[in-house]
Amino acid sequence: MSALSPPSSLKDRLKNAGSLFRQLPGTFRLFWESSPRGAVVLGLLTLTAAVLPASIAWVGKLIVDGVVAGQGGGEAARHRVLELVALELGLMLVSVTVERGLALTRELLRVGLGNLLNERILQKALTLELRHFEDSDTYDKMQNARREASTRPLSLVMEAFSIIRNLVTLSTYAVMLVTLSPWSVAVLVLASIPAFIAEARMAEEGFRLHSWRAPERRKLAYLEWILTRDNHVKEVKLFGLGPMVLDRYQSLHWKFFSEEKGLSIRRMAWGLGLGALALGAFYGCYAFIAGRATLGLISVGDMVLYLSLFRGGQTAFQGILTSLGSMYEGALYMSTLFAYLDIPTGAETPRVVPALSPRKGLGNTLELRNVSFRYPGKEAWALRGVSLRLEPGEKLALVGENGAGKTTLVKLLLRMYEPTEGDIFYGGVNVKDMEPEDLRSRFGAVFQDFVRYQFNVAENIGLGHVQSIENRERIRQAAEHGGAHGVIEELPQKYDTMLGGWFDKGFELSGGQWQKLAVARAFMREAEVLILDEPTASIDAEAEHALFERFQALAANRITLVISHRFSTVRMADRIAVLHNGRVDELGNHSELMALDGRYAHLFNLQARGYQTN
Ligand SMILES: Nc1ncnc2c1ncn2[C@@H]1O[C@H](COP(=O)(O)OP(=O)(O)OP(=O)(O)O)[C@@H](O)[C@H]1O
C-alpha cells in the first residue's frame, strides 16, 4: 500500500504507522549530516531541560514543608526557607536559559537542515530524465517534497527530541509519584491514551488531505500563474479571461477551505472531549490527595509536590502523545520525500563499462534503425519503424503535419527518451553504450520552445558552452554566426544588457530577437550535429533566408537536422523525410519528391499557392 492511499482497517493503519516510523533513521541521518555539532548541543540541552522540572518541584515541596514546620520557629527556619527560595530561583534561571538555548539551536538547525534537503531535492531533479518531468505523478512527488522541506524534517526531529525529553521528565516524576500514590500513575497514563489515538488520526487525515490535493494545488498555482505572468496578460485581457480564471481559482480555494474547516472542527471537538476526560482524572486524584493531607496522612509539602508532579506529568504525557501525532505527520511527509529521492534513475547509464565513444570531430554517421516509440503509459505509437541514415555533412529536413512525431524523433536522438523498439547509432556506436553527456556534447540544438534566460546577453549565448561563458570573443563569434550580433549592438549595454522582465532593468526583446540568441547559443559549441526544431518560426522571411545561407556555410561538414513547416527552407536540404503518423512516408531530395507527386508535392504546392495568392 502506498503512503498516500487511505488505510481501510485498523490492521492496515497499524502497518502503515509502522512503515512510517521507519522513516526515522533516514531522517536522523540527514539531521546528523546537516550539523553533527548542533545535534550534540541539542541533545545535551534537551537532557538538562528534562531533569529540571522534577528538581524544581522537589525544591518547591521543601519550601512548603519548611514554611509549615518553621511557622513561629524564628530566624534559623526563615533562613533555611530563604535559601531554598534562592535555590529555586537559580534553577528557574537555568531552566529559562536552557529553553532559550533550545530555541536558538532549533532555529540554526532549521536553516541547516532545510538547506541540505533543498539541495538534495534539486540535485535529484538534475538526475531525473525528461520522462519524469513529463509525468504528472513524479511531478507531484517533487512538488510535495519541495513544499515543506524546510520545516517538516526538522519538526520531526524536534518532536522526537521532545518525546525523549518528556520521557526523561516523566520517569523522574514517576519515581517520586509512585512513592506517594502508585495508582495515580496508572490513572495519568490511561486518561491520556484516547487523546493520542485521536491526535494520530487527525494528523494522518491532515496529511492525506494535503497529499491528495497535490494535483489540485498545482492547478491552483497554475491559475495564479495565468493571472500574474507577463506573457499571459495579452490573451487574458483580449479574451476577458480574468473573471473566469479568478472564479475557478476561488472555487478551488473554497473547496480546500471547507475540507480543512471540517478537519479543524473535528480536531477541536475531540480535543475538547478528551481534554475534559483528562481534567476529570486530574481533579479526581486532586480530591483524593487533598483529603489525605487534611487527615494529616501526608504533609502539605507532599500535597504540593503531588499536585505539581501530577499536573506536570499529565502535561508531559500529553506532550508525548501530541508529539507522536505530529511525528506521524512528519513521517508521512518524509515518506514522500524519500519516495521522491528514491525515484529510480540511471536508465541512461551506458550498458557497457567503460562506455564507448565514437571518434571526436566531424565524419560520424547518425543512424536510426527501425525505431519505434510510445510515450510511457500511452497506447499510440508516436514513431513507428523509422529507419534513417544521415551521412557526415548531410542536411536532412523533417516535415510533417502537427503531431507527426518530428519533435519526438529529436528527443530520442538526444536520449531524452529510449526507443521502445529499435536502435540509434552514432559513428557506428549504439547510443545506449555511450555516456549521455558525451552524446549530448556533440549536439547543438535550437528547440521549438527554447528558453529565454533572465540573464544578460552574453550569458544567454555563453550558456551554450558553459565552460566558455566568460569567453567574450567566442560569444561574439557565436552571435555573429547566429545573426544576433547586429541586434546586440543596438542594445543599451550591448553584451552586458540584462534581458527579460523578471529582474530590475531587464530589457525585453522581440520573439525573433530572442530566437536569434537561441541560435547563437547553439553555435557556442563545436557541435558535430546541429538540430534546429523550427528555428525560424518567429524570424521574418528575409532573416530566415540569411540564417539558412549562413547554416549552409557554417554547417558545411556537420550533420544538420532541420524541422520546418516552411518549404522555402525545407527545399534547401540535401534530403527531406516526410513523417506521417510516426512513419517515414517519403524520403528524397526536393526534385525527387516533387516528381513522386505524393504528400510532399501536395503540401509544397499548397504552400506555394498560398504565397502566390498573397
Ligand atoms: N510528453 C508527451 N507525452 C505523451 N504524448 C506525447 C508527448 N509529447 C508528444 N506526444 C504525442 O506524440 C505525438 C508526436 O508529437 P510530436 O511533438 O513529436 O509532434 P511534432 O511532429 O513535433 O508536431 P508539431 O509540428 O506540432 O511540433 C503526438 O501525437 C503527441 O500528442
The ligand as an ORCA input file, in Angstrom:
! r2SCAN-3c Opt
* xyz 0 1
  N       5.203     14.201    -23.409
  C       4.322     13.521    -24.150
  N       3.571     12.567    -23.571
  C       2.687     11.874    -24.311
  N       2.473     12.054    -25.623
  C       3.183     13.000    -26.261
  C       4.141     13.783    -25.547
  N       4.696     14.660    -26.418
  C       4.117     14.412    -27.625
  N       3.212     13.420    -27.523
  C       2.405     12.853    -28.620
  O       3.301     12.281    -29.581
  C       2.889     12.577    -30.901
  C       4.025     13.256    -31.681
  O       4.265     14.532    -31.096
  P       5.467     15.469    -31.571
  O       5.603     16.553    -30.577
  O       6.664     14.637    -31.866
  O       4.871     16.058    -32.948
  P       5.517     17.098    -33.977
  O       5.582     16.400    -35.271
  O       6.783     17.646    -33.442
  O       4.383     18.195    -34.004
  P       4.456     19.800    -34.199
  O       4.656     20.063    -35.645
  O       3.103     20.233    -33.767
  O       5.548     20.301    -33.341
  C       1.645     13.448    -30.782
  O       0.529     12.613    -31.007
  C       1.640     13.932    -29.362
  O       0.332     14.001    -28.852
*
